[in-house]
Each structure stands twice: as structure tokens, then as C-alpha cells.
């Protein structure tokens, strides 16, 4: 069943495998409609719409049976049927809770339509914006007394702009913008992404955080450029929550986004204005409360938002709480003394539920100091909630205090399983920690956070800062012990992600929400009081996570620090091997083919050999093969491929054989042995499992995809253009499915050459456009230069030789600077052709001769026939050389083509030789040259070269008839 989440008329609510559309009176499970009775559906809607709140039996009777007298037994009967239909209680999650004698509450996690909106697919013709679950809106809570604020913010975002909600901590800024975001998504069909900046300690990471929320892989030194490249023409709403600790950096990022992406709306929350250009500000004030309850009725007092919030939270914590006129006045006085601050009210309400209103009111006077100094130089969190948290902290037992303090080392979400080894020790055993944890959760100091995991919790930002300050007061020794345990926990967790690439990938996905904790642990480990051994081992264990998140620049930086800090005990270990392997790969991605990348990869291979680790030898041989191929050292690349074949034979696993065959096949293709290349590449595709992103990230490249696109080129060279085109398109589609920009670029680079060779101008242009876009938005410097060269090739092919020559010359200069030589021969061939068209014969001849010399020296022989053919054209142009020399070169091109098994090159050389003979009047010799080729080509008759063959064949027939006379 298809469903459009962005339909503003539907308003879907989701929980577990179910999705509910109250307005449509429709319930579906895993996309299929569920048969449900009318009464049961009414009950479900009533409960889900007020999830987390006890709905009284009276309310349910009025909602489901309005105006009728109904027995409790009827309600119980329909509720039992509803629970059975939902499978409530069959699994781990409880959906409906009973408050005996009071009513029922829906306690399952409810998501709005915006939180489960699927990401749009990427098309083959270009890179589409991929919306990641990492940026989904958090669970929406019922707002009290904020409708006017919501309306103002929605009105302010009627057109794209930067809009900041400003107010003290605890006022409910986050809840407000989440509600706004849900409405924008469900009622206006907007794409809304949520980014909590509280998890960031460094403003430089803001662009990466935004890219992560948008599902944009960042593999460059300049993530901001990648981000802007993706969103510059998109209609997206970015919610930036908790900006105050990074206000300068957020200001700079926001201004750049507004300048480069005018359709993007930015909704920020902060304790102070960003002071950005064209910023619109909404000051979020306190919830309204009665300053004087004299003459007000109970209902009038309860109608004030601050009082309503207090009563709702207190009733949720203690369903037996009764609120009469006297209690309402006491609550109103407490709300006034709390200045209508939402978080402070919620904390006080929970305590009132446990200790009673009078006791809480008395303690409030003793414990709270609500006169805010308002000085900018004061600690921000101490300007608003210091007294509130002092009071809350004062109610805790010693064990609860120590537990809360130690939990402050977590940044973002954590589970009880993660907390136990970090909090517990000789002073606090696990049983004490579990009990304290449950108490902290019940007192709202530990808050459920279901964004990444159903068992996750977090400390509110202000609570964490307060608890951390208390931990600091205990002394550096205890802080360092806790931080060490924190770092060791995440190191061990990452090290245990799994053995296979699939297990590691799945584990990295589960850990993706912990990147803030891992960064904190690494900063401590490399810091003055840290442990370099723990830090280095954490980097090595975290490499798969950084790869999963496409944080290649950050991964490279951590690997560099880890390698520099390695002690003697780690030299030659598996840990060093992993660090060196990651360092070499990330340098290739982020800095180009710098020599230090090769040094790191060789060191990693030496360790793998010394350890007898053949699988890692294959992984590293693959990276080294590609590195030397990219820098134009084809002999060395072939040597690595041959070594990989030897290792794979000893491993004996199909995957190992397929990987090695891929390397060998690519090398033999570039060396000009197309028959052997085809055998190896077909073996690779036969032995390799279908491409998966997990294996692509594990190996660094998708070797199966490289085999497919290389085989497509081989098939064209062997005279099978239709098969080549089909395989090129299929391989490119598979590359799109991997969601791995490097693999997509590799596929597009080589598929583009096939479309150029076959003369398919439309497909060549589409391939080039897609390649150029991906290169630009991801900041792939060598590929950006390559795209310019490909544009030059297209210009020369379509009659714009002057432009084409200039573009290729610039592209080659930039590629040489990046030590990316894989496309040099292809571009120099096109350059020489363009120079010939422009009558720059000396430059054309010099270019071809230099390319021929280099190819003969480094073993890149696949293009030799084409280079010889082009040289023949140059020397024979307008008497620039003797015709005999041109004929000699064409004959050499023919013979070289046949030796290589490159029938496509043979056809081109034969066509030029036949034209030469025809011009010399040697009409009878040309048909004998072309006839075998006409018979050999049985497909691709629409391609440029075969159409050229038929035209020339017709001219030959006419010349032969004319030579015989009437």
C-alpha cells in the first residue's frame, strides 16, 4: 500500500509497525490495512492523540459513547480487543497501560509523519538530496500555552529566512521548534531536518553535522562547500537546536547558507541572538501564570498555561494527586516563583508528586534562588537553572548524586548497559547504580531519548553541565578515572562490532549516534591527562564508524595523531595496520594521491604479511593497486595485482579470488591484453557477491563495480559495443544503489569513455553532467579536474576544438598537480586530435610522441593503436610528412590492435588506411582490408565507427565501378 506522508490532509501517527490516520479512520500495519471495529478505533485515536497522558474513563466514555450511559465492562471489553489486535504485551514494548480506577494511557513511542518520511531516491542522471534518519525530528510532545508562539514562527517561515527562537534555558525552545517542524512537514509538505548542536564541542564540525542530518557524505577538507553544493537549489527547513555554545560559528554558517542557498529556511534556538545578517528573532517568554489568584475560580486558575503544565506533569507522576482550589493557588504561587519557566516547573511538579505540594513549596523557598544576574560573563546555564538544579541535586541520595555526576561524561544518548561499566566501581556496585539510575529517571534528571535506540536516555543539556561541574568539584583524579572508563567502553564497543564486513557495517550504523561520545573520548585520550594508548586503539576501532559516516577528513586527522603517538608496544600490530590502512585511504580521498598515502599503505601491507593475515593483505593490495594506477605507475599496479592473485589462491575463498581477478583484469586491460582482461574480469564477476555498501566501505572501493565497468570497456574494444553499453548502464545503476560517491565517480569516468567511443552524444552528456555534479558537491578535487577534461573531449567531438583544447590543457595541469594520471592518456589523445583540427600540427605531433613514449615506458599500452593512428593522421596532414610514413604507422596500429585483441581500434586504423589507399587510387586493396571487419561486427551497427565503415564502403564500391569504366 502506498502512502504519501507529506499529504497535509492525512496527519499520520506511527507507533511500532502501525500507522494511524485519525482523519481517515485508517489503521495500517507494515503498509497493510488492519480490520478494526469502530469503538476500538475511537479508543485508539483518543489514546494515541494524548500519548503519555492518563485518559480518564469519563473522557473515554464521552469520546467513544457520547451522550450514552455505558458500563465499565463495555470499556474493558473493547480495550481488551484493542490490546489483542495491537499485540500489546506480546513483545518487549508495552503500548497501553492501565491506571486502576482512573483510566488508560498510551505509553508506546508515537512518531509523527515527519519523523518517518522516506528519503527520495537518487536518479541515474544526477545526485539527489538524500534525507537521512540522522536528521529526523525527535518525538513531538504536547505544547501547553504556546500556540501563539507557534503561529508567529510559522508566519515568520512563510518565506525562506533565518529565524531564531531566543530565550533562557528551560523555556521550552526545543519543544517549540519541534512542534513547528512537525507542522511544516505534515501541514505544508516541507522537508524538515533537525540537528542538535549540543553534541558538538567544536564549531568547525557544524557543516559535517548538517551534512549528516541531510544524508550527504562528506569526504573532503571543506564540508561546507559539499553542503552548499547539495542544498543550493533545495527547499529545506534546517532546525539548529542549542546554538548558544557555538554562537559565532553558527552565525558564520547560517550567513553562508543564506547567501548560497536562498530557498533554505533556518530555524535556530539559542540563549542569545546569533547576530547574523537579516536574522529574524522571536523571544520566547515565560508561560503565563496568575500573579494574583484573588477572585479567580479553580477553572480560571487551571487555565493558565504554567499551572496547566504543572498539574499535567504532577498528575502523570502521581495519578492519585487531587487538585482543588487551595492546591491550585499553591501551584500558582510556585509557578510565579519559578517565573513560568517550563523546565523548572516540570522539575518541581515531579517533586510535588513525590513529596506533596506543601513540602515542595517550603523546599522551593529554601533551595531556589531565582534572581538571575543576566551578566554575559556569567556561566550561561547558571543564569537560569542553577538554583533549580541545586535544589534537585539536594534531594538526591549520595549514590544518586554520584551516579548523576558520572553520567555527565556522556554526550548525547546512552543506555543503561553503557552506563554501568562507566559509573560503577568499588564504591558503587552495579545493583546500586541500577537503582540510582531508575530513581534519576523517575525524577526526570535522566530523560528517555528514543531518537536512535528504544533503550536510550540522555541528560538534559543544563542537567549535564550542572552534574559535570559537580564531578569537577570532586577533583581531577575521579574525573580522569571516569573519562578513562568512558573511552575504554567505546573503544571496546567499537572493537566488538563484528568480524564480517556486514556485521561491522550493521554495528557502525547502530553506533552512528555516539559520534559525540567518541570525539569526547578521543579529545581526552590525546589530551594532557589522557592515555595515548587508549586513544590510538579507539581511533583504530572507530575507523569503520568514520567510514560509515563518510567523515574521511576527520578520520584522517585522528589517524595521523594516532600513528604519531604509537608506542613501541603497538608497532607491527593489527592496530597499527588498521591505522596505516585507514590513513592511506583517507589521504587518497581528501588530499589526492600524495606520496604519504602510498607509504602508509605499504606499511600496513608489511604488517599484514608479517602477521600472516591474508584477508587484510588482499584488502591492502587492492588499495595499493588503485593508488599506483591513479599515479600512473602501471607496472607497479600490475605487480600488486599479481601478488593479490597469489594470496587469493592460498586463501581459496571465492570472494578472495574475485577481488584479485578484478585487480588483474583492470591491469591487463590497461596493458592492452584484452582477451586476458576479459577472462579475469568475468571470473571476478562470477566469484564476487552482489555489491553491498558494507563491503564497499570495508575494502575502500567496490571491486565488483570496477570489474563491471572495466569489462564494459573491454567488450567495446573487442568489437561488442551493444554488450558494452548494456553493461555500462547496469554497472552505473548498481553504483547508484551503493550510495558511495567514489564508486559512482569511478563508474561514470569509464562509462563516459564508452559513450564517447560509440558516438552516443546524449548519453555521454548525461554521464558527464552526473559525474561533474557528484564531483562538485563532494569536493573531489581530482574528479573536478577530470570533469573539465571530459568537457574538453566533448567539445572537440562536437566541433568546438578551440574550447576543447583549452579545457583539456587546464584539466591536465590540475590532474598532474594532484598526481592523478589515470586519465592522462585519454585526455592527451583528445588534445592531440583537437590540436590537429586547429592546424597546430607541431603541437599535436609533440603531444602524441610524448604520450607514446610515456605509455611504452610505463606499460599503459591499451591506447597505443589509437595513438599510432592519430600520429599517422598528423604526419599525413597537408604534406606534413610522407604518405609512406603514414601508411607505416597505420599498419603498425593494425598489427598492434590485432595483438591486443582490440577489434574496435583495428576498425579505426583500417578505415584510415583504406581512405589513404583510396586517395592513392589503390581501390582494389581496400575492400580486402575492410571485408573481414564488416563480417566480424554483428552488433552496434548504429555506432559512429560502423556507420563510418558503411559510408566508406559505399565510396569504395563507387570508385571500383568508376575504375572499370563504362
N, C-alpha and C positions, 0 to 999 in steps of 0.2 A: 504493500500500500504506500503510495506516495503522499507526502505531506509537505506543504510549504510553511516553514517556521516563521518566515517574515511576514505572513499574512496578518495584517493588523486586526482583522475581524475574528481571528480564531483564539488567540491567547492561550497557548498550550502550557500546561504544567506537567512536569515529568518527575517520576519517582521510581527508582529501581528500573525494571523493564517496562513499566507502564507510562503512558502519556494520556493526559486528560484534557479535553477541551470542553469546559463548562458551557460555553455559549452554544456549542454544537451538540451538547449532551452525548458526547462520544468518549469512550474509553478504549484504548488500543494497547496491546501487549506485543512488544517486538514487531510493531508495524501492522499487526492483525487486529481487527475489531473484536472486542470482548462482549459477549452476551451478558447483560446485567439488568436486573429489574429496576423499575423507576424509583422505588423507595430507596433501594440500596445506592443507586447513583446519586440521589439527592443527599443521602448521608455522606457519601464520599466527597462530594463537592463542598459540602458545609465544613467538613473536617480539613480537607486539603487547603482550602482557601484561608483557613486560620491555623495552618500548621504550627505546632509548637505551643498552642494555647488550649487549655481545657475548655471544651464547649459543653455547657451545661445541658442536662436533659431537657430542660424547659426550652432552651434555644432550639434544640433539635426538633422538639415537637412542633414548635411554631414554624420552623423552616420546612419540615417534611409533611406535617399534617396540619396545615394552618386552619384554625377555626374548628378543629375537631378534638374530642376527648379521646385520648388513646392510652391504653395500659402500658406500663413499663415493659411487660412481656413482649409486646409488639416491637418495641425498640430493640430489646435484646435479641429477638428472633432475626430481625433484619440485619443487625450488627454482626451476628454470628455468621449469617450467609455472606455478608460482605467480607469478613475476615477469611472465610474459606475460599472465596473467589480470588482474593489477593494472595493467598498462600501465606497469610500473616502468621508468623511463629514457626513456619516450616524451616526457614533458613536462619542465618545469623541475625538478620535485621528485623526488628520489631516495628511494625507500621502504626498500629493503633493501640494506645494504652488506655486502661480503664481507671478512672478516679472514683473509687467506690462511693456510691451515694451522691456523687456530684455530676459526672458526665464522662466524656471521652476526649482524647487528644490524639491528633495525628503526629507521630513522633518520627516518621521517616524523613529523609532528606528530600526536599522539594526543590526542583530546578525550574527556572523559567525558560521560555523558548530561547532567549538569547544565550543561555548557558550551554545549550546543546545544539546550536546551529552548526550544520555541517560545513566544512570548508569547500569552496568551489574548486572544480577540477582545473588543472592546467592544460591548455591546449598545445597541440604539436607546433603551432606556428609561433609561439612566444611564451614567455614566463608569466604566469598568472599569479596574483597575490594569494598566498596560502595562509588561511587563518588557523592558527594553532590553538589547541586546547589550553596551552600555557597562558593565553590572554583572555580566557573566558571570564565572564562576570561571576563573582562569588555569589553565594546564596543570598537571596533577597529577603530582608526582614521587613515586617510591617512598620511603616513610619507613623509616628504619632505627632500631630501638630506641625507637620512640615509641608502640607500641600501647597501653601503659598510660595514657600521656598522652591519647591519642585517646579511650579509653574514659571517662576522667574527664570530659573536656569534653563528650562525647556525653551522659553521665549528667547532667551539670550543665545541659544544654539540654533535658532531658526535658520541662520546662515552661518557658514564656517567662520570660526573665530577662536581666539584663545580666551577661555573663561575660567576664572579661578574662584573657587569657594574658599574663603578665608575665615578662620575663627580659631579660638583656643582649642587645645587638645581636649577631647572628651565631649565636644559639642555635637558630634554625630555627622561630621563632614563625609566620612566614608559611606555611611548608610545612605546619606542623601544622594551622593553621586551614583551609587549602585542602583538605587531606585530610578534615577534619571536615565541611566544607561539601559536598564530593562525596558523602560517605556520607549526610549528611542528605538530599541531593537524590535519590540513587539508591536508598537503602535505606528511607528514611522518607517519600519523596514530598514533601519540604518545598520551598518556593520560597526559593532562596538567592541573595542578591545580594552581590557583592564590591566594595568601594570602597577603593582605595589612596589614603590621605590624604597619602602622601609627595609627591604632585604639587601639594599645596596649600601656599601660603605664608601664607595668611590664614585664620584660624579662622572668619571671617564667611562663607566660601564653603562650609563644610561642609554646610549644608542643601541648597544647589544641587548639590553633588556627590552627595549621597544621592538627590536627586530625579532627577538624570541617570542614576544606576545603575538606578533603578526605571522609567525611561522617562516621568517625569512632567514635562510642560512647565511652566516657571516664568516667569510674566510679571507679577510683582508685586513690590512693595517688601519683602514678607515671605515669602520662600520657605519658611520653617519652617512657617507656617500652611498653605501649599499642601501640603507634605509630610505634615503630620499629618492634613489633610483626606483624603488618599488612603489612608493606611495605618491609620487609627484602628481599623478593624474587620478588618484583614487579618492572616493568618497568614504572616508573612515572617521570614526569618532574614537580618539585615544583618551582614555581616562588615566591620569597620572596621580596616583594616590600617595600621600605622605611625602611631600616635596620639601618640607622645611629644612631638613638636614643637608639638602643638596641644592639649595635655592639658586645659587649662582649658576651652577651647571645646568639646572633645569631651564633657567631663563635663557641661556645661550642656545640650548637645544630647541626650545619652543620657538624662538625667533627664526632659527634656520628652517624649521619645518614650515612655519607660516609663510616664509619667503619662497620656498621651493615647492611647496605643496598646498596651493591656495584652497583646495577642496577639503582638506583635512581639518576637522574640528578638534580642539584640545580642551579637555575639561580636567582641571587640576584641583587638588586640595592641598592647603598649606596653612601654616600658622602665621604666615606673613605674606604679603603680595610678592609676586615674582619680580615686579617692577620691570616687566618686559614691554617692548613696544606694542601698542594697540591692545594691551591687556584689558579685559573686562572683569570686574571684581564683584562678587556677591558676598557680603559679610553675613556669616551665619551666626545669629544671636542665640540667646538662651530660649529654652522652652518657656512658654508663658505660665505664670503661676499667680495666685491671688496674694497680693501684698497685705490685704486686709479681708478676712473672711466674715466680718460683721455683716449680718443681714443676708448672707448667702445661704441658699439651701444646700442639702447634700448633693443633689444632682448638679447644681451650678458649680460647686467646688470640684466635683469629679470630672467636669467637662474641661477643666484647664489641662492642657497637654502635659505639663510636668507632673501633675497629680495623677493623670491617667496612666502615664508611663510607670510611675512608682507603684500604683496599685496593680497594674498588669504584671510587672516583674515580681512583686512580692507574692501575689496570688499564685503565680507559676511555681514559685519556690515553696509555697505552703498553701495547699488548696483549702485548708481549714481556716485561713485568715478571713476575718469578718471586718468590714469597714462600715462603721456608722458615722454619724455627724461629728462626734468628738474625734474619732480616729482620722476622719478626713481633714479636720482642722490641724491636727498634729502633723499629718503628712504635708499639708500646705505650708506649714511653718518650716518643716525640714527642707522642702523644695526651695523656699525662699532663701534659707541659709546656705543652700547648695548653689544658689544663683541660677537655678534652672539648667545646670549642666547635665547633659544626658548620661554620661558615663558615671559621674558621681552619684546621680540619682539611682542608677541601676545597682551600683555597689551598696548603697545604703538600703535599698529595698530588699536585697538578698539578706543582709544582716538583720533587718527588721523581721523578715520571715523566720529567722532562727532565734533571735533574742527578744523580739517584741518591740512595739513602737516606742513605748516609754523609755525602755533601756537604751534603745538605739538613739533616741532623741537626746538622752542625757550624755551618752558617749560622744555624740556628734559635737556637743558643746565643748567637751573636754579634748577631743582629739583633732578637730578640724580647725585650721586657720585659713579663712577664705579671703583674706585681703591680699590680692595679687599686686606685686610691686610694679610689674609692667616694664621693667628695665630690659632693654635689648641685650645687655651684657649678662643678664642672669641666665641660668640654665633654662632652656625653653620648657622642658617638661616640669620644671619646678615652679614655673609661673602660674600653673593652673591646677595640677593634680597632686602636688607634693603632699599637701595636708591629707587629701583623700587617701592616698596610698600609705601614708604614715599610720593613719587610723586603721586601715585594712590590715596592714602588716602587724600592728599591735594586737589584733585579735587572733593571730596565728600562734600555734604551739611552736616550741623550739624546733621540732622536727619539720613542721610545715614551713617555717621560715628558712631553714637550711635547704630544704628541697626547692623552694621557690627561687632562692638565690642561685643555686647551681643550675636550675633550668634556664637562667638568663644567658647562659653561653650559647643556647640555640638561637639561630637567626631564622625566623620563619617557622614553618611547621615541623613538628616532631611527634613521634609516637611514644607510648609508654615503654615499648620494647627498646627504643633508642635511649630513653631517659634513664632506665635502670642502671646500665653499666657506667653511666657518667655521674649520676647523683649518688649512688650507693657506694659505701666503703666500709671501713672498720667501725666508723661511728654510726652510720646509717645502714642497716641491712635492707635487703630488698623488700621484705614484708613491711617495714616501716615506711619505705619510700612509696610503695603501692598505696598504703593507707593515706599517707600525706597527699599523694597525687589526687586521689579521689576527693579528699577534702578541698583541695585547692580548686578542683574542677567545680565542685558544688558551690563554692563561694565566688565563682566567675573570675578567679585570678588566673586560671588555666582555661582557655576558651577552645571549644571544638573548632576545627578548621578542616572542612571536608573538600577543599579545593583539589588536593592531589591524592588523598587517601582517606578511606572511611574511618580510619582509626587515628587520624592526626589531630593534634592540638597545637596551640600556639599561645604565647604570652602577648597580650596587647602591647602595643609599642611603648606606652608610658609605663606599664607594669614592668616590662622587661628592663627599661632604663633604670627604674627605681630599684629593682631587685639586683641589677648589676652593680649599682652604687653600693648597695649593702654588702655584696660579695667583695667588692674592692676594700670596704672597711675592715674586713676580716684579715686582710694582709695579702701580700703578693704570693706568699707560699701556697696558700689554699687556692687562690685564683689560678696559678700556674698548674697545680695538680689537676684541677677540674678541666682546664683547657687542654692539657695533655690527654686526659681521658677522652675528651671530645674529639680531638684529632685522631687518636688511635681508633676510636669507634668507627669513624667514617673511613679511615684507611682500611680497616678490616672488612667493613661492609662492602666497599668497592672492590677489594681484592677477592671477595667471595661472590661476585656477580654470576659466575658460571664458568664452564670450561669451553663450550662451543660458541661460535660467533652468534648464534641465535639466542643462547642463554645470556650472553654478555649484553646483547642489544636490548633484550627484554628488561634486564636488570638496570641498564642505563636509563631506559625510559621511566622505570619506577623511581629512580633516584634523581630525575631531572629537576624536581622541585627543591632539592637540597643543595643546589649550587652555592647559595649564600653561606650555608654552614661550611662547605668545603673551602670556599675562599677565606672565611674567617680562620679556619684551622690552618691553612697554608700561610696566612699572614703571621699567625702566632709561631708556627714552626720555623719560619725563616727569620723571625724577629729576634731581638736581642736576648730574650729569655726563653726562646723556643728550643726545639730539638731538630737539628738538621736531618738526622737520620729518619725521624718520623715524617718530616716534611717531604723529603725526597721520595720515600716509599709511598706517601699519599699521592704525590704527583704521578708516579708510575701507575698506581692503582686507578687513578682518576682519568687516565688518558681516554678510555672508551667513553666516559661521560662527556668530556670536552668534545670528542669527535661527534657524538650523538647530537650535541647542541650546536655543532658547527662553530665552536669557539676556537678556531685554529690559531689566531693571533695570541689569545690568552694562553692556550696550551703551549705554544712555542716559548712564551716568556717564562712560564713555570718550569718547563723542561730545561731551559738554559740555566735557571737558578739551581735546579736540582743537580744537573750534571756538574756545575762548578763546585757544588758543596759535597759531592760524594766522598765519603771516607774510604780508606783503603779496603775496609771490610766489604765494600759493595762493588769494587772493581771486578769485572768479569762475571758478575752475577746476572740472573734473569732480570733483576730490577734495572740494572744499568742497560741491559739490552733493550728493554721496553722504552726507557727514557731516550736512548740514542735513536731508536727506530722512529719514535714519535717526533723527535726533534728534526730528523732529516726530512720526514714527510711534511711537517708544518712549515719548515723553511721553504720547501718547494712551492707550497701553496701560497705563502704570504710574501716571500722575498724573491721568488723566481729561483732559477737553478744555480744558486750560489754555491761555490766550492765547498763551504762548510756543510751543506746538505749531504754531499757525497761522502765527506769524511765521517759524519755521524752514521750514515747508513752502513758504510764499510765496517766501522767499529762494532755496530750491532750485529752484523753478519759474522764477524770474527768470534764474537761471544757465543752466538748460536751454534757455530761449528764446534767451538771448544766444549760446549755443553752437550753436544750430540742431539740438539733439538732440531729435527729435520723439518717439522712444520713451520717453525719460525725461520729456518733457512729459506724455505720456499717463499714465505711472505716477504722476506728482506731481499731475496734475489729478484722478486717481481718489482719492488720499489727501485732497486739499483738498475735493473734493466730499463725501466722507464726514464730514470734520471739520465743515464748515459745516452739514451735515444734522444731525449729532449735537447741535450747539449751537443748533439751531432757526433758523438763517439760511437759509431755503429759497430765497429769491430768489438769494442768492449761490451756493448749491449748484447751482441751475439754470444760472447764468451759467458756472460751471466746466464743467458738462456740455455746454453749447453750444460752449464753446471746445474741449472734447475732441472733439466731433463734427467740428469744422473741422480740427483737427490730424489726426484719423484719416483723413479724406478725402484729405488730402495724403500721408499715409503709404501708403494704399491697400491695406494688408495686412488679410486677414480678421480676424486677431486684434485689430488696432487698431480696426477697425470694430465688432467685437463688444464690446470694452471700452467704447468711447464710447457705443454703443447701450445698454449696461447702465446707465451713469450717467444718460443722458437718460430711459430708461424709468422708472427709480426716481423721478426728479424729476417727470415728468409724472403718474405715479401719485399722488404726494403732492399735486400741484397740482390733481388732480381730473379730468384728461383721460385717462379710462381707455382709450378707443379708441386714442389715440396711444401711450399707455404700452404697451398690448398689442403694437402693431406694433413698437415699439422693442425690447421685451424678447424677442419672438420672433426678431427679427433677431439680437439678442445671442446667444441660444442656438443659432441656426443657424450663426453665424460662429465661435463660440468652440469651441476644442478641449475635450475632456473635462477636468474638473477634475483637477489634479495638485498635490501638495503643493509641488513645486518652484516652480510659478508662484504659488501662494498666498503663499509666503514672499517671492518676488521683488516682487510687487505690494503686499504687506502685507495684502491682503484677497483673497478668492476672488470675483471679479466674476461669474463664471458662476453660482456658487451664489446670490449676491444676486439675479441676474436670475431664477433659477428660483423663489425664494420670493416675490419681488415679483410675478411673473406669476401665481402661485397666488392671491395676494390680488386681483389684477385680475380673474381669472376668477370669483372669488366675487362681486365687486361687479357683474360683468356678468351675473350670473344663471346661472352654470355651477358650482354647488357640488361636484358629483361630480368634475369635472375639477380643480377647485381642491384638493380633498382628496388626490387621487391624486398631483398634482404636489408638494404639500407633503410628503407622506411620502417620495416619491422623492428630493426635494432634501435632506431631512434625512438620509436614508441615505447620500447622496453626501457630505454634510458629515462624517458619522462616519468615512468612509473616508479623509478628508484628514488626520485626526489633528491638527486645528488648532482649539483650543478657541474662539478668537474667531469663526471661521467657524461652528462648531457653535452658538454662542450666538446669532449673527445669525439663523441658520435657525430656531432654536427660538422666538425672540422673535416672529417674524412668523407662523410656523405656528401658534403658540398662539392668535393672534387669529382665524385661520380656524376652529379648532375651537370657539372661543367663539361665533363668529358662526353656525356651523351647529348649535350646541347639542349637540355631541358631547362630553359631560361626561367620559367615561372617557379619551378621547384628549387632551382639554385638560388633565386632571390629570396624565397621564403625561408630556406635554410640559413642563408646569410643573415637575414633580419633577426631570426630567432637566436642565432649564435651571438650576434652583436649585442642584443638586448641582455642576454644572460651574462655576458662578459662585463657589460657596463654596470648592471645592478649589483653584481657581486664583487666588483673591483678587481677582476682578474687581469692584472697588468699585461702579461704576455698575450692573453687572448684578446684583449682590446686592440693591441697592435696587430694581431693576426687578422682581426675583423677588417681593419683598414686595408691590409694587403689583399684580402679576399674581395673587397670592394674594387680595388685596383684591377684584379683579374676580371671581374665582371665588366668593368668599364672598357677594358681592351677588347673583350669578347663582343661587346655591343657597340663598337665603333667610336669610343671616346679614349683613344690611345694616349693623348697628352695627359689627361687627368689620371688615367690608369698608371702611367709611368711614375708620375709624381707621388701617388699614393703608395705604390709598392716600394719605391725608394725610401720613403719615410718609415713605412712599416718595417722594412728590413733593418734600418738603423736602430729602431726601437727594440726589435727582437734580438739583435746582436747584443745590445746593452743588457738585456735580461737573460742572456745565454740560452735563448730558446731557438734552436736551429732545426727543429724537425720540419718546418715548412720552408726553409731557405731555398731548397732546390725547386720546389713547386713555384714559389714566387719569382725566382730568378728566371725560370723558363718563361713565365708570362712577361716578365720585364724585358727579356731579350726580344720577345715577339712584339711588344709594344714599341721598343726602340726601332725595330725593323720597319714597322708601319710608319713611324715618324721619320724615316730615312736617316736615322742616326746609326749608320751601318758599322762604323768603327766601335761605337759604344756597345752595340748589340753583339758584335763578334767578341769583344773583350769579355763581356758578361758570360757568354756561352763557354768560352775557353776556360775562364776561371772556374765556372761551375763544373765543367768536365774534369778538370784537374782535381778539384776537391772530391768529387764523387769517386773518382778512381783511387784516390788516396785513402778515403775513409770507408769504402765499401758500399756506399749507398748507390747501388747500380740500377735500381728499378727504372729510373728515368733516363738512362744512357741512350736507348734508342731514340727517344724524343729529342734529346739534346743534339744527337748527331743529325737527325732530320732537320732540326732548326738551323744548325750550322750550315748544312747544305743549302738551305734557302738563302741564308745571308751571303755566302760566298758566290752564289749564282745570281744575286740580285743586280740587275743593271750592269753586268760585266764586272762586278766586284771581284770575281775570281773565275778561274777556268771552269767550263762546264764539266770537264773530266773530273775535277776535284769534287764538284757537287755530286756527280754520279757515284764516285768512290765512297763518299760519306753516306749516301743513301743505301748503297749496297751493304756497307758496314752496319747501318741501322737495321736493315732487313735481317742480316745474319745474327746480330745481337738479339733482336726480338725473337727470332726462332729459338735461339739457345735458351732464352729466358721463358719460353712458352707464353709470350705476351703477344697474342694474335692481334689485339687492338693496336698496339704500336706497329706491328708488321703491316697492318692495313694502311695506316697513315704513311709509312715510309713507301709502301708500294704505290700509293696514289701519287705521291710526289715524283717518284721515279717514272711512273707511266706518263705523267704530264711532261716531264723532261724529254722522254723519248718521243712523245707526240710532237713537241715543239721542234725536235730534231728531224722529224719525218720518219722516225723508226716505228711506223704504225703497226707493223706485223708483230713486234716483240711485246708490246704492252698487253694484248689480250692473254697471252700465255702467263704473264705475271699475275693478272687480276682474276682469271677464271677460278683457280683453286680457292681464292678468298671468297669469291661470290658463292661458291658451293659450300664453303665451310660455315658461313654465317647463316644460321637458321632462325635467329630471333633478333629483336631490336632493329627491325627494318625501318623504324621511324627515327632512329638516332641520326645525329648530324653526319657522322662519318659514312654510314651506309647510304644515306641519301646522296652524299657526295660521290660515293662509288657508282651509284646508278647514273648520275649525271655524266660522269666521266666515261662510263661505259657507252652511253649513247653517243658522245662525241667521237669515241673511237670507232664505233660502227659507221658513223657518217664519214669519218676520214678514210676508213677502209674501202667503203663504197666509192668515194671520190677518187681514191688512188687507182682503182681498176678501170676508171673511165666509163664512157657510155657504152 
